[in-house]
Amino acid sequence: MTINRPTKLQKPGPKALGFNAVSFYTLWGLHEYKRDKISFDGFLDLQPFFDAAKEAGIYLIARPGPYVNAEASGGGFPGWGTHTEGLWRTQNATYVEAMTGYIKAIGAKIAENQITKGGPVILVQAENEYSGFQAPYTEDFEYEKILLEQFRASGITVPITTNDAWPGGHFTSVDIYGTQGYECFRAFSLTFHKVTTRIPMALIVQTRMCGLLMLSPSMLSFAMPPLTQRFLRYFWGSHLDINPQAPNAVWEYQGGAFDPWGGAGYEGCATRLGPEFERGVYTSYDYGSAIAEDRTLREKYYEIKLQASFLAVTPAYLTSRPQNIYATQGSFTGNTALKTTQILDVVGNKTGFYIVRQTDASSTTPQTYTLTVATSIGTLTIPTISGVLTLNGRDSKIHVVDYAAGSTNVLYSTAEILTWVTIDSKDVLLVYGNAGELHETAFTFSGTPPTAEVLSGSGSIKQKIFGDNHLALQFTTTGQTVVRVGSTLLYILDRTNAYQFWVLHPPTSGNFASYSTENPIIVKGGYLVRSVDVKDSTLAIKGDLNGTATFEIIAPAASSEKSVTFNGEALKLSKTPQGTLTAKRSANLPEVRLPNLSLLVWKTADSLPEIKIDYSDAKWTVADHTTTINPTTPTTPVVLFAGDYGYHTGNILWRGHLNATGTETAFSVQVQGGSAFGFSVWLDSTFIGSWEGDAAYSEYTGTFQFPSFLEEGSAHVLTILQDHMGYEEDWWAAGDDFKIPRGILNYTFFGESVPIVNVWKVTGNLGGESFADKTRGGLNEGGLYGERQGWHLPGFDDVKWAVGKPTIGISAAGVSFYRTTFDLNVPVGVDYPLALVVGNSTTNPHSTILALRNHSQFVSDESRTTAFVDVLHTTHALAQGILNYNGQNTLAVSLWTAGSEGGKLESLDLELTAKVETGRSPVVNAPLTPWSPRLGAY
């Protein structure tokens, strides 16, 4: 699992999901927004994240770059890199000099938290996707050497890895070479490695991407070959070619999606790449991810949990190797509509895994089959009793042979293994399948097999003894049925019931108490079970409920003989026929009153005074550079690239001063702002047109007619307001794509005699690279007048403003700022995610930028969202801790209308997206500073 922001660990985390490690990026451009000013203060402080990971029992893989890609502006590079000489991601001296301070600083922070020093960090990744090179350049081995030396010099002693964009054999000088791939697949995307004697194996898997697949949520025709075979031929074969002596590390392998501008949206991603797609894949990097932005759990979460739980108790999988990578179609089933990969344990030389999936990954047609496989007692055709197996469309299964579950010997199982535990000297085995499927599970005994007995549930079983000491059970996976097979309890589950099981481990003692994998306890029930602990024969369960839960607790008698509590409240227990504990618990979901935003008093002010005749831009930056190191050659008399003047985010404003010739009729301008950007143009106070934006365009040339002939010699100002959508990523090493400028690329006047712009001026966020708001960071503010003045901050005095609402809007092209305050009083002990729900007018607003601020919270870029006119109803999650759940909040909305008729929001509401009782620790509001007069604001 990979996370881009440390706040992810506040969400229903990877530990409950069954993971033991996550990887995380750090962005150079955040920590060193201004060159040589490296900060780990405030929201940039990594130590709370390290501490939280250790408390949760999660190992960390640090991915500090210096280049990370990650769908971040500039791939994580700092904006000042756009006006720094030299080719980046090379041994170029100017680049090495630029990165050295950051690597030293971030390396030291990570080194302090390595596992060798008692921290959670087990690996560090150098670079990311250092795989493509702009011709004529090739892989720069000296750059790789310098980067590794700098990390080691900073104190890094744990293994260093890398992530090749494909198995291309790049950057193999690291300790553990790793790679990635983005396709739909069903096989093992499993990565393991030896870290220390304390952690013999660590499962580390993460995935991302499907932007190009996001044509329609209902379309699931993957235009690619069956990918398990591709994985085995290409990735496994490449591993044998490149680094057979090292662990096979596949750091990223498809399983999710990023959602591009104009894409299907987060919920579209979640629908298109749902739980069926997820089988065999782990993801949290997905915009339709298992954990939604508002912290709610999608079905994907529970699907991933099934896989993680299986892998955690299946060490033979880690030492298995594929056997038939060139002959999978029809293998073992005789059905050419299916492909089966045989994976055998080459260390224990016993266990076999048979991964069955559709030959056509997009097929929705169910297929029937029997499985003919070699076992420890010879070749068997399964089912051995009667009937056939079924594989649904877009589905896959892992069948096991000669599988050890404690002291229980599973000869084979067509039902998939969820998990197993040994409790009070008895094995408990959980298997599952889709509802209504026929399955068989067979056991081997040392003597005559016992007669299996159904203890609970409505299911029935057929049983057959064969070969003197083997017992096959045939059943249909419907609901939950518990069967006693000798001393073993067998739980037969359909997928819906399997989703409800949680496998947790109580902490032990010592520095790594939360990392224990001893003494497992299984809990069925609940929306989320976070943790278990055992003290004085009392089992304490912490978790989340969104309704009434019926718990079943599979735990040692000694751990629960006194009582069992849930979120501190004792449960009323009874015994099941199988001897486990059961209890009911209803969620405590108190009502809360949310403010009706439409009924609040809103204040408004003009946020585009720059078009007024008496406005002075004397404090603006004069755009007077005549040369630039930018690879893009300017075609204008002076350089009009915002980055050259230190402005790298948000809205950019340009003002061009000119004297009319008296014959000019129109103005054409080519503006570049990045995908889906827009811009508007005014001549003095007169609006002359806009480009409202399109996801397909990162630059656009618009021609705008002057309203009338201008008097010869008269002074005028052209004002251009544009979006800065962030810099391009710099995926091609030595390519400098991230330096592609944002600003004015060209302009022309039309007429018999055209004017010359006497002076251009530019502004973005107040202070540029020396940004004004040290608490919230350089990316939190853009160049709108209201932002430069700090109108979005709590405590600003808007008493003299007029009354006005964004749902009333404005009647002309321009920008208006709106402010209101509201109080929240959400009780402790609940997780009530809140969101701003925006209904955009379909008429004119180009964009709506929502900025939430309050009196006691830290504000980051996460609290700013943008909704375009073609998105009619958009929900924007607001993080608790940014939003003050027990106090006053300030909500600011800037409305930029790009048409002459003006525009408005159709609606703006604050809504609950879920109601959950929670066992998590209380959320502490992030610190912030309120508004104060801003030195030099203009």
N, C-alpha and C positions, 0 to 999 in steps of 0.2 A: 504494500500500500504506500502510495506517495502522497504527501500533503504539500501544499504550496504555502500554507500559513499555519503558524503554531496554534491558532485558534481551533484547528481541527480536533485537537485532543480534548477540547471542551465538549465536543459532540459525543453522541453514543459511540464509544471508541472501538479501536481495533482489538482490544483485549477481550471484550465480550464476544466479538466476532470470531475469535479463535486465533487471531494473529499474535505473533510475538515480536514483530518488528515493523517499523515504518521508515520510509525515507523522507527527507525534507530538503527543500531548496532554501538557500539564502540568496538574496539578490544584491549584488555589488552596488547597483544603482540606487538602492535604498540606503545602504549603510554609508556610502560615500557619494551623496548627492552633489556635494561640492568637492572638488579635488582637494585631497590632503586633509579633509575634515571628515574623519571616519567616526561614526557614532554607533554605540550600542545602548543608548539611553532610551528611556520611555518604552514605546512600543517596539523599538528595535532591540531591546534587551532579550537575549536568547536564554539567559539562565533560568527564568521561570519555566520555559518550555522544556529544557533539559530536566529540571527538577520534577515537572509533572510527568514526564515520560518514565522517570525512575520510580516515582510513586505508583504509577499505573502498572509497572512491570513490563514496559515496552522498550526493546532495544531500538537504537536509532542508526540510520545510515545517512550521514551528512553529505549533501550535494551542494557545495559552495561555489561551484564554477571553476574559474571566474565567469565562464559563459555557461548558462543553464538552459537556454531556449525557453521551454516551459510556458509558451504562449504569453510571455511577459514582454513589456515594452523593451525593445532592443535586446531581447533574449536575456535580460538582467543586466546588460551593460549600463553604465551611468550615462546620462545625457551629455555630460561634458566630453565624452568620447567622440561625439560627432564633430567637435572642433579641435580634436587632438590628432596630430600628424601620425602617419604610419598605418600599415596594415595590421589589423587586430587578429588575434588568434594565430599569431606567428611569433618567431623569435625576434621580430623587429624591436629594436632597442627602445623606441618610444612606447611601444605597447608593454614590454616587459617592465619598464620603469613605471608605467601607469598602474599595472596590476600588483606590483610588489607590496605596496603598503596594505592593500586590502587582503592579500593572501596571508601576510604576516599577522594581521589583526584577527581575521576570521579563523585562521589556523590555530592561533593561541586560544581563542574561546573554545573551539572544538576540543583541542588537546586537553584542556582542563577538565573535560567531561568524558574522556575516553574510558572504556571499561577497565583499562589497565590502571586507571586512577580512581576507580570506584564509580565511574559514571556510566551512562547508558549507551554511549557511542561505540559501535563495533566495527564500522567501516567508514571510509571517506572516499567519495567519488571525485576524481579530478576531471575537469571539463565535462561536457555532455555532448554526445553525438558528434564527436570530433572525427568526422567520416567523409564529408564532402569538401572539396578544395577547388577554389576558383582557379580555372586555367590561367596561366600555365603553372600555377603552384601545385605542389603535392604535399603529402604528409610531412610535417616539420618535426623531425625527431629531436632537434635541438630544443624546440619549444617544449616538447613533452618532458625532456630531461630537466629543463629549467623549472618547470611547474612542479615536478615531483620533488626536486631539491628544495624548493621554497616551502612546500608543505612539510617536508621532513624537518627543515630548519625551524619551522614554527612550533615544533613539538609533537607533530603527529607520529605516533608509533604503531597504531592499528593498521591492518592491511589497507592499501589504497587500490581502488578499482576504477573502472571507467565504463562507459555505456556507448558502445559502437552502434551506430544507427542501423546497421545490418551486420551480419557476420563477415565483415570485411577484413578482419585482422589488423585493425588500426589501434594504435596505442597499446601494444602488447607488453610494453615495459612495466606496466603496473603489476601489482601482486596478484590480483584476480581480474582477468579479462572478462568483460561482460558485454552483452549485446541486447538487441531488442527486435521486435517485429510487430506490425500492426495489421492483423487480418482476423477474420472470424475463424475460430478454431475450436477443437475439442481434443485435447490431449493434455499432457502435463506441461504447464508453464511454471515449472518448479525450479527454484534456485536454492542451492544449499552450499554451505561451506563450513569448514572447521574454523572456529574463531578462537576459543580457548578451551582448555580442558573442562572449564566450568560449563560451557555451552557446546556440546558436541556437534549440534546442527542447529542452524537458524533458518527458518523458512522466510524468505524475503521475495515477495512477488508484487509487482505493480503493473498497472496497465493504463492506457489512455487512448483517446482519439476515435472519432468517426465523422468528422466534419463533412467530408466528401460523401458520406453515406446518408446524410441527413436530408434527403430529397423529400421524403414523406414518411411519417411515422408508420403508415400502413404498408409501406413497401419494404419487404425483407428479402429481396433477391440479391444475394451477395455475388457480385460478378467476379468471382475468384475461384481458384481450384479448391478441392477439399484440402483443408489446411492442416489436419493432423499429419497427413502424408507429407505435405510440404515442410512442416516443422521437422519431422523426423529425418527427411532426406537432407534438408538444407541446414537447419539449425544444429541437429545432432551431428550430422556429417561434418559441418564446419567446426564444431567443437572438437571432434576427433582430429581434424586437420590442424587447428590453430593452437589449442591448449589442452590436449588430452590428459596432461599430468595434473591439471588444476580442476577445481569445482566447475561444473557447467552452470554459468550464471546468465540467465535471461532476465534482465532487470525490468524490461517493459515488454508486455505482450498483450496485444489487443484485448479489449474487454469492455471498452467504454467509448466515450465520444467527447470531443470538444464541439461546441456549438458556435459556428461562425456567424458573423453578421448575415442576416437574411436566412438563417437556418431554421430548424424546426422548433427551437426553444427547448428549455430544460426538460419539460414533461414529454416533449416529442422525442428527445433522446432516450428518456427512460422507457417510453413505450416501444420504440424501435429496437433498442438493445436491452431487452428485458431479461428476466431470469433464465429463459431458455438459452439466450446468447451467453449468459453469464456462466453456464455450467462448464467448469474447467478453467475459469478465469477469475482472478481477484481484481477488484478495482475500487478506488475511491477518488481517482483523478478524473473521473467521468462526470460531465455536466448533467447526465441523467443518472447519477451515481447511486450506490446503495444507501448512502446517507445524504439526504437532500440538503440544500442550502439552509433550510429552516430547522435542521437537526432531526426531522422526522425520518423514519425508516421506510424505505421502499422494499418491495418483495425481494429485490436483489440482495438486500442485506441478509435475509434469512437463507437464500440460496447459497451465498458465499459461505455462510456459517456451516452449512452441511459439508462443504468441501474442506474447509479448514479443520473441522472437527475430525474428519476422516484422516487427513494427512497427519494430524498431530499424534494419532495412535498407530500409525502405519510406517514404522521405520524401514520396512522392506522396500517401500516405494522409493526411498532415498538412494538405495543401492541397486535399483533396477535399471535395465537397459532395454531399449527397443530391439526386437528380433527380426521383424519382417517389414522393414521400411519400404521395400520396393514391391511388396505383394500384399496389399491390404484389402483390395476390393474383392468381396465375396469370401475372403479368408475366414475360416472357422464357422461360418454361417451358411455358406453356399448360396447366399442371396447377394447378387451383384449390386442391388440397390443400397447395400450396406458396406462399410469398410470397418475392419477390425484390426487394431494394432495389438500385438502381443508384447507385453513388457514383463521381463523376468528378473527376479532378484539374483544378481550374479555373485552376491556375497554369501547369503544364506542358502542359495541354490534350492529354494523350495517354493516361495510364493510367486504366483503369476497374476498379472492384471490384464484384462482384455477390455480394451476401450472400443465400444461399438458406437458408430454414428452413421448418419445418412451420407451416402456417396455424394448426393447433391445437397449441400448444406442448407439450401433455401427450400427444400421440399417440405410440403405440409402433409404428405401422404404417410400414414402409419405403415410400418413394415413388420411382418412376422418372420420369425427365424428360430432355429435351434442352434445351440452352440456346441461344437465338437472340439474338445480340448484335451490335452494331456494333463493328467493329475498324478499324484503319488501312488495311486493304485491302478494306473493305466488310463487309456483314452476313454472318455465318457462323452455321450451325447446328452446334452441338458436342454430341457427337463428330462429327468430319467423316469418320472412317474407317468406323465401324460401331458398332452397339450403343447403349445408353442409360446415363445416369448414375443413381446411386442415392443417396438420402438416407435414412439410418436415422431411426427415431423418436427424438424428443427430441434431434435433432442439427441441425447447421448447417454451412455451408461458406462460404469466401470464394474465389470464382473470380476470376482476374485476367485482364486484357486489356491488351496493349501495355505490358508491364512490363519495366523495365530492371534487369538484374542485371549490373552492371559494363558490359562491352562487349557482353554477350549480350542480344539482343533477344528477349524472350518474347512471341510474338504472342498466345498465350493459354495458360492452364493451368487445368484442372479440378482437378488435384491441388493441394493447398494449399502455398503457399510456406512453408518452415521458415526458411531463411536463404540467403544467398549471400555469397561472399567472392571476392576476387581475390588469388591467391597466386602469386608468381613469374610474373606477367603472364598467368595463366590463371584463368578464372572457374570457380568450383565452385558449383553450384546444387543445393539440397536441396529435394525436394518429398515430400509424404506424403498418405496417405489411410487409411481404415480397411482392415483386412485383407480382401483379396478383392475390393476395389472396382475397377471399370473406370475408367480415367482417360486423358486425353490432355493432352499438353504440346506446343505448337508453337513453332517458332523462325523468325525472319526473318534471312536472310543477304544480304550485299551481292551475291553471285553465286549460282552453282549450289550448292544445299545438299549437304553431305557425306552420306555414308552412315553412319548411327549404328551403333556397335559396342558390344555388351555385353562389358564387361571382367571383371566378377565378379558373383557371385550367381546364383541359379537362375531368375530371371525372364526372360521373353522380351518382345520388343517387335514391334509392327507399325509400319511407317513408310510415309509417303505424302508425295510432293512435290506441291505445288500452287502455281499462280501463279508458276512459274519459280524463285522464290527463297525458298519457304517449305517447312518440313519439319514434319510432324505425327508424333508418336510416340504410339502407344497401348499401354497396359500395364495390368497388374493390380498393385496395391500389396500385395505379399506379401514379408515379410522385407526384405532389402536387395539391390538390384541397382544396379550402377554402369555407366553408359553413357557412352561418349565420343561427343560430338556436335561434330565439328570440334575446336576447341581448348577446348571446354567439357566439364567433367565433370558429369554429371547423376546425382545420387543419388536413386533411387526407393525410398521407404521405406513400410512400414506404420507405423501409429501407435506400436506397441510399440517398433520400432526408432528412430523419430523421437524418442521420449522420451529416448533414450540420448545424444543429441548436446548438447554444451555449446559455447557461443560465448564466448570470453574474450579479453581484451586485456591484453598485458603493460604494466606501468607504464612511464611515460616518465621525465621528470625535472622538477624544479621543484615549486612549491607544490601543484599540482593533478595530480601524477604519476599518482595512482590513478584519475583520471577519464578517462584516455585512451580514445578509441574508434578509435585507429589500429592497424594491424597485427594484425587479428583472427586468432585461432588456434582451430580447431575440434578438439575432442576427443570421440570417441565412447567410451562406456563409463564404468563407475563409478556408484556410488550417488549421489555428489555430487562435482562438480569445482569447487573453490573459486576457484582462481586459477592463472595462468601467469606465468612470468617468464623472461626471456632474458638470460643473461650469458655472455660468452665462448663463443658458439655452443653453449651448453647450454640446453636447454629444461627448466625446472623446473616440474612440475605438482604442485599441492597439492590433495588431495581426500579423499574418504571412500569406503571399500569395506565392503560387508557380505557379500561372497563373492568368487568369482573373476571378474575382469573381463578382457575382451578389448578392449584399447584400439585405436582407429584414430586417428591423429594427422594432421590436415591443417594443415600449417604450412610457412612458407618454409624452403627447404633451409638457408639460412644460419643459421637460428635453432636448428637441431637437428643440424648436421652432426657435432658432437662426440659428444653424448649427449643422452638424455632421461631425466629422473629423475621418480619419483613419491614424494612425501613423503621426498625425500632419497635414495632408493634407485634406482640405475641400472636401467633397464629393458633387457631383452634384445630388440633390435629386429630386425624383418625388413620387407621391402617387400611391398606388395600389388600385384596386377596393375595397379592404377591409379596406382602410384607413391607412395602414401602409406605412412606407417610404421605398424606394428602390433606389439603386445606383449601378453603375458598377465601378470597380477599377481594373486596370491591375497591376500586380506585376512589380516592378522595379528591374530587374535582370541584372546588368551590367556584362559584360564579364570580366573574369580574366585570366591572363596568368600564368599557372602553369609551374614550371621547368620540363623539360624532364630529369629525373634522369639518364637516360642512356647516355646523352650528357654532363653531368657534369664531372668535373675533380675529380676523386676519388683518395685518397691516401690509401696505404695499408702497414701493418706491420705484422710480425709473432706474434701471441698471445699465442704461446706455446713454449717459449724458455726453458721451464723446461726439455725438452727432449734432449737439447744440452749437449755435453760432458763437457763444461766448465761452466755450470750453477751451481750457488751456492744456496742451500736452507738453508743457515745458519740462516736466519731470520724466517724461518718457525717454526710452533709449533711442538715440539717433542711430538709424540704420545707415551707416556710412562706410561700411567695409567695401573695399574695391577688389579684394582678393579673399580667397577662402581655401582651406585645405580640403574641403569637401570634394569627394570624387565627382559630384554633379557640377558641371561647369555653369556658372550663372550666365543668363542671357539678358540680364537687366543691368543698368548702369552701376548700381550698387547691389551688394548681396542682400537678398531678402529672405534668407533662411532663418527662421526663428531660433534654431539651436545655436547658430553662430553668435547670438546675443544673449544666450543663457536661459532661454525659455523652452521648456521641454514637455509641457503637459497642459491639459485643460484647453480653455479657449485662448486664442491669440487674436490681438487686435492690431491692425495696421492703419496708419494715417499718412496719406500722401498729400503734400501741399503743392499747389500749382497755380499758375496764372493763366487764364484763358486766352486763347488766340481769337476767339469770336467765331470760329468756324467748326469747332469740334462738335460731333454729333453723338458719339457713343464711346464706350470704354469696354475693352475686352481684357480679361484677366485669367491667367492660368494659375490655379491654386492647388496645392497638394497638402492633404491633411491625413491621409491614411484611409483604409477601407471604410466606407459608409459615412465619410465626413460630409459636412455641408459648409456653405459660407453665404453671407449676405453683404450687399454693397450699398452704401449711401453716398450721394454727392451732397456735401453739406448736410442739411437736415432732410433731404429728399431721398426716400428709398427708391433705388433704381433696379433692384432685383436680387434673386437668390438662386443658388444651387442647393436644393433641399436634401441631396444625398441619395446614394444608391450603394448597396453592398458591393456591387461590381466595380466601383470606381474608387481609386485612392487619390486621383487628381482629376480636375475638370476645368475646362475652359468655357467661361460664360461671357456672352456679349450683352451689354446693357445700354439701352438708349438713354441719352440725356433728355430731361423733360422739356428743355427749350434751349435755344441758342444762348450762349453765355456772352456777357459783355466783354469785349476785348480788354485785356489787362486786369480784369477782376480776379480777386483771390478766392480760391476754393480749396476744399479739403475732401479727398476721397477717403472714406472709412470702410475698412473691410474687417468683418468679424468672421473668424473661421474656427472650426474644430481642429484640435490636435488629438488624434486617436492613438497616440503612442507611436514609437518607432518600430520599423520592421525588425524582425529577428535577423540574426546574423549567421544563419545556418551554414552558409558556405564560408569555411575558413579562408582567410585572406581575401574575402570578397567585399567587406565593408558595407553590406546591405543596410546595416543598422544606421548608417550615416545618410541614407536617402532622406533628403530634407523635408521639413514641414514649413510651408510658407508660400511665397509668391515666386513662381518659376518664370513668368513672363507677363507682360502687359502691353497693350497697344491702344492708342487713341485713333478714332476715325474722324476724318474731316479734311478740308483742303489744306489747312495748316494746323498741326497738332501741337499741343503744349508739351512742356518738359516738366516733370515732377522736380521741384526744387529741393525737397527734402522728404525722406521717408522716416517715420518713427514707428516704433513697435513696443508693445508691452504684452506680458503674460502675467503669471503670478507675481505678487509683490515680492521683490527682492531677487527673482529669478533663481539662480543656483544658491544664493544666500537667502533662502526662503524665510519669510517672516514668522511663520507658525512653527516654532521649534518642537512643540508638543506633538503635533499631528503629522509632520513630515512634509517633504517637498512635493509629493504627489497629491496632496489633499486639496489644493487650491489651484484654480485656473486664473485667467486674466480678466474675467468680468469685473466691472467696476464694483459691484457689491461684494465680490470676494476680496478684492484688493482692500476694501474698507473694513472687511471683517463682519459684514452684516449677518453672516451665517452663524456667528458665534453666540453662545449664551451670554446674556448680560448686556448685549447691545441695546441701547435706548432707542426704540422706534416710536416713542410717544408722539412725535410730531408727524409721523407718516400718515398718509390717508388710509382710510378703511378700504380694503379690496381683497378679493379672493382669486386664487388661480382658476377656480371653476367659473369665474366671470371673465377673467382674462383681459386682454387688451384688444383694441380695435384697429391696430396698425402694426406694421412690421416693427420689431424692436425687442427689447429685453426688459422684463419687469421682475422685481424681486418681491417675494411674499414671505411673511413671518407670522408664526403663531406659537403659542406655548400650550402645553397640556400636562396634566398630572396623571401618573399611573400609580396604582396600589395593588400589585399582584402579590398574593400571599407566598410565603416561603413554602418549600416542599412540593412545588409544582413546576413543570416546564411548559410554559404557554408561549410557543413561538409566535411572534407578531410580524406582520408584513404591511407595507404600504401597497395598496392596490390602486393602480392608476388606470383610469379610462381616458384614453387620449382622444381628442377631437380628430375627426378625419379630414378637417378642412385645412388648417395651416401650420400648427406649431411644428417646427423642425425637430426640436428636442425638448425634453423636460428633464432637468437635472435636479434631483432631490438630494438635499443635504440635511442630515439629521444631526442636531447638536443639542447637548443638554448641560446642565450646570455641574455635573460631577463625573463625566465620563470622557475617556480618551476617544478621539475621533480619528479614524484612519480612512484610507481610500475606500475601504469596504463600505463605508456609509454613504457613498455617492453612487447613484445609478443613473442610467440614461435610457429613456424609452422613446423610440422613434414613432412617427406618425402612422406607420403601417402596422404597429402593434397596438391593437385596440384595447386590450385588457391585460395588463402586465402586473405581476406580483413580485415585489421586491422584499426579500427577507431582511429583517433588521436584527442584528445580533444583540442579545442581552449582554449588558456590560457596556455596549455603545449606547443602547437605549436604557434609560434609567427606569427600572421596573417599580421603584418605590420613591418617586419624587417627580420633580418638574423636568420636562423635556422641551427643547426648542426645535421646531421644525421650520426649515427654510426651503423655499422652492424658487428656482429661477426658471422663468418661462421665456424662451426665445421663439418668437413667431417669425416665420420666414416668408410669409405672404403679406401682401398689402392690406388684406382684410383683417389681419390680426388672427387671434386664436385663443383657445382656452383648453383647460382640461375638462373632459366630460364629467369626471368624478375623481375623487381622491379620498380613500378610506383607509382606516387603520383596522386591520382584521386579525383575529386569531386564526392560525392555520392548523392548530392541534391543541388538545387539552390532555396533559399527561401528568399524573403524579410521579414524582421523581425521587430517586435516592441519591442523586448527585450532590456534591458539596455546593453550598451557596455560591452564586456568581458574584465576584467583586467587581464593581464598576471600575473601568480603566480611568486613570487620572487625566485631567485636562486643565488647561488654563482658560479662564473666561475672557470675554472681550475687554480690551483696553485700547486707548488711543494708539494708533499705529504710526510710528515714526516714519515720515516720508511717504505716507499713503497719498495717492493721487487719483 
